[in-house]
Amino acid sequence: MGQKDISEMDPDDLPEVIAFQDDFTREFISSLDEVEDGYFLFESKTGGYTMKYPENARMDQLYYEMPDDKFEDIQFGEGEETNDHEYGVRATYDKGGRSSEFNRLKGVFEARTSYEGNYESIEYDDKTIHFATSEYFDQDGEIISYNFLGIIMSNYSDQSVSMAYMTDKDSVGDIDLEVIQEKTMKIMESIEFK
């Protein structure tokens, strides 16, 4: 089955999770089979990449942008009703030109995230993940969110995904931030460029 087939199915015949029950989100899910417990296979409408997608995350149609098959901007997230903490993810796919130049991608990402620090580079066979964590503060200097940032670059083509996973501090409570970082890395590591 492909995305087109799944998006046309009756929601009553699909798994009882937001990834399938939300009409817009369902358009990005390419299989009824879990790739891992709690995750389904997301496929970019550009055809450029796939990744693990949390079963109860909802895509935000209002912020979706894909002017052509070389660029796509998505946002998805989940609340405390279905997850142990509230989070939002913004991911931007780039193909061509700047997507093979880390410093250019980093500059664009800095403008969006306000993070200007260093990244840890993690090499894989097919990609390199440049990863960092940061905190966002309000005007009184209080932390309001924890952010997990990644610039994922293909080692074999001019493609990249810049991803910011942001958690609301108040929803995190006493959850170990390392657990959240592991969830974030699971998604970033699962990205496969086509």
C-alpha positions as CSV (number, residue, x, y, z in Angstrom):
1,M,0.0,0.0,0.0
2,G,1.1,3.5,-0.6
3,Q,0.2,6.9,0.8
4,K,-2.5,7.5,-1.8
5,D,-4.3,4.2,-0.9
6,I,-4.1,4.8,2.8
7,S,-5.3,8.4,2.5
8,E,-8.4,7.2,0.7
9,M,-9.3,4.5,3.2
10,D,-12.2,4.8,5.6
11,P,-10.7,5.8,9.0
12,D,-12.8,3.1,10.6
13,D,-10.6,0.5,8.8
14,L,-7.4,2.1,10.1
15,P,-5.5,1.9,13.4
16,E,-7.0,4.0,16.2
17,V,-4.0,6.4,16.4
18,I,-3.8,10.0,15.4
19,A,-1.4,9.3,12.5
20,F,-4.2,7.5,10.7
21,Q,-7.3,9.2,12.2
22,D,-6.2,12.7,11.3
23,D,-7.0,13.3,7.6
24,F,-3.9,15.4,6.8
25,T,-1.4,13.4,8.8
26,R,-2.6,10.2,7.1
27,E,-1.5,11.5,3.7
28,F,2.2,11.1,4.9
29,I,2.0,7.6,6.3
30,S,3.1,5.0,3.7
31,S,2.3,1.7,5.5
32,L,-0.2,0.2,7.9
33,D,2.6,-1.7,9.6
34,E,4.5,-0.3,12.5
35,V,8.2,0.1,11.8
36,E,8.7,-0.1,15.6
37,D,6.3,-0.2,18.5
38,G,4.6,3.2,18.5
39,Y,6.0,4.4,15.1
40,F,4.9,4.3,11.5
41,L,6.7,5.1,8.3
42,F,6.5,8.8,7.3
43,E,7.2,9.5,3.6
44,S,7.9,13.1,2.5
45,K,5.7,14.3,-0.3
46,T,8.9,15.3,-2.1
47,G,9.8,11.6,-2.3
48,G,13.2,12.7,-0.8
49,Y,13.1,10.9,2.5
50,T,11.4,8.6,5.0
51,M,11.5,8.5,8.8
52,K,9.9,7.0,11.9
53,Y,6.8,8.9,12.8
54,P,5.2,8.8,16.3
55,E,1.8,7.2,16.1
56,N,-0.1,9.9,18.0
57,A,1.7,13.0,16.5
58,R,-0.5,15.3,14.4
59,M,0.8,17.1,11.3
60,D,0.0,20.9,11.3
61,Q,-1.6,21.6,7.9
62,L,-1.5,25.4,8.5
63,Y,2.3,25.4,8.5
64,Y,2.9,22.9,5.8
65,E,4.9,24.2,2.8
66,M,6.1,22.4,-0.3
67,P,6.6,24.8,-3.3
68,D,8.5,22.1,-5.3
69,D,10.2,18.7,-4.8
70,K,13.4,20.4,-3.5
71,F,11.9,21.9,-0.4
72,E,9.4,20.9,2.3
73,D,8.6,22.4,5.7
74,I,6.6,20.3,8.1
75,Q,5.4,20.7,11.7
76,F,4.0,18.0,13.9
77,G,3.5,17.5,17.6
78,E,1.7,15.8,20.4
79,G,0.1,16.8,23.7
80,E,0.0,15.3,27.1
81,E,-3.2,13.5,26.4
82,T,-1.3,10.9,24.3
83,N,2.3,11.4,25.4
84,D,4.3,11.8,28.7
85,H,5.3,15.4,27.6
86,E,4.1,18.0,25.1
87,Y,6.3,18.6,22.1
88,G,6.5,20.2,18.7
89,V,8.8,19.3,15.8
90,R,9.6,21.4,12.8
91,A,11.5,19.8,10.0
92,T,12.8,21.3,6.8
93,Y,13.9,19.2,3.8
94,D,16.3,20.7,1.3
95,K,17.7,19.2,-1.9
96,G,20.4,20.7,-4.0
97,G,22.7,23.7,-3.5
98,R,23.0,24.6,0.1
99,S,21.9,21.2,1.4
100,S,25.5,19.9,1.1
101,E,27.1,22.8,2.9
102,F,26.8,22.5,6.7
103,N,27.7,26.2,7.4
104,R,24.9,27.5,5.1
105,L,22.4,25.1,6.6
106,K,23.6,26.0,10.1
107,G,23.1,29.7,9.3
108,V,19.5,29.2,8.2
109,F,18.8,27.0,11.2
110,E,20.3,29.6,13.6
111,A,17.9,32.2,12.2
112,R,15.0,29.9,12.9
113,T,16.0,28.5,16.3
114,S,18.2,31.3,17.8
115,Y,20.8,28.7,18.6
116,E,24.4,29.8,17.8
117,G,26.4,27.2,19.7
118,N,28.4,24.1,18.7
119,Y,27.1,20.9,17.2
120,E,28.3,17.3,17.8
121,S,28.7,15.5,14.5
122,I,27.7,11.8,14.4
123,E,28.8,9.8,11.3
124,Y,26.7,7.0,10.0
125,D,27.1,5.0,6.7
126,D,24.5,7.0,4.8
127,K,24.3,10.3,6.7
128,T,25.8,12.6,9.2
129,I,23.8,14.1,12.1
130,H,25.0,17.4,13.5
131,F,23.2,17.5,16.9
132,A,22.8,20.1,19.7
133,T,20.6,20.8,22.7
134,S,19.5,24.2,23.9
135,E,17.1,26.0,26.2
136,Y,14.7,28.8,25.4
137,F,14.2,31.5,28.0
138,D,11.4,34.0,28.6
139,Q,12.2,37.7,29.3
140,D,12.6,37.0,33.0
141,G,15.3,34.5,32.3
142,E,13.1,31.4,33.1
143,I,13.5,28.3,31.0
144,I,10.3,27.8,29.0
145,S,11.4,25.0,26.6
146,Y,14.1,22.4,26.0
147,N,15.2,22.0,22.4
148,F,16.9,19.2,20.6
149,L,18.3,20.3,17.3
150,G,19.6,18.3,14.4
151,I,20.9,18.9,10.9
152,I,20.8,15.6,9.1
153,M,22.8,15.5,5.9
154,S,23.0,12.7,3.3
155,N,26.6,11.4,2.7
156,Y,25.8,10.5,-0.9
157,S,23.6,13.3,-2.3
158,D,22.8,17.0,-1.8
159,Q,19.9,16.4,0.6
160,S,19.3,17.4,4.2
161,V,16.6,17.6,6.9
162,S,17.0,20.3,9.6
163,M,14.9,19.3,12.6
164,A,14.0,21.1,15.9
165,Y,12.3,19.1,18.6
166,M,10.9,21.4,21.2
167,T,9.4,20.4,24.6
168,D,7.4,22.6,26.9
169,K,9.3,22.8,30.2
170,D,6.1,22.6,32.3
171,S,5.0,19.4,30.6
172,V,8.4,17.7,31.1
173,G,8.1,17.7,34.9
174,D,10.5,15.1,36.3
175,I,11.1,13.2,33.1
176,D,14.8,12.7,32.4
177,L,15.8,14.9,29.5
178,E,18.0,12.0,28.3
179,V,14.9,9.9,27.7
180,I,13.5,12.7,25.5
181,Q,16.8,13.1,23.7
182,E,16.8,9.4,22.9
183,K,13.3,9.7,21.4
184,T,14.5,12.6,19.3
185,M,17.6,10.7,18.1
186,K,15.4,7.7,17.2
187,I,13.5,9.9,14.7
188,M,16.7,11.6,13.4
189,E,18.6,8.4,13.0
190,S,15.7,6.8,11.2
191,I,15.8,9.3,8.3
192,E,16.6,7.6,5.0
193,F,17.3,9.7,2.0
194,K,16.1,8.4,-1.4
